[in-house]
Amino acid sequence: MRELDVLLTNYLENQYPSLDEVGKGAFRRVLALSDPDLMNYLLGRETPADQEIACVVTRIRGKTPT
């Protein structure tokens, strides 16, 4: 899924380097998600139950987590 690759690559290049170890670990867990789950999260169809993953997804979507 090319769209997911673009979003994830942009996040990896622009935000990942400034994350702390917790944030980096959460991003690695996001990468381990299945493509259908990841797409549902990134399109806002579903919200991850895990708060750390939800925070990463929100940032990938270009929003500031609350």
Secondary structure, DSSP 8 states (H G I E B T S, - for coil): -HHHHHHHHHHHHHTGGG--HHHHHHHHHHHTS-HHHHHHHHTTSS--SSHHHHHHHHHHTT----
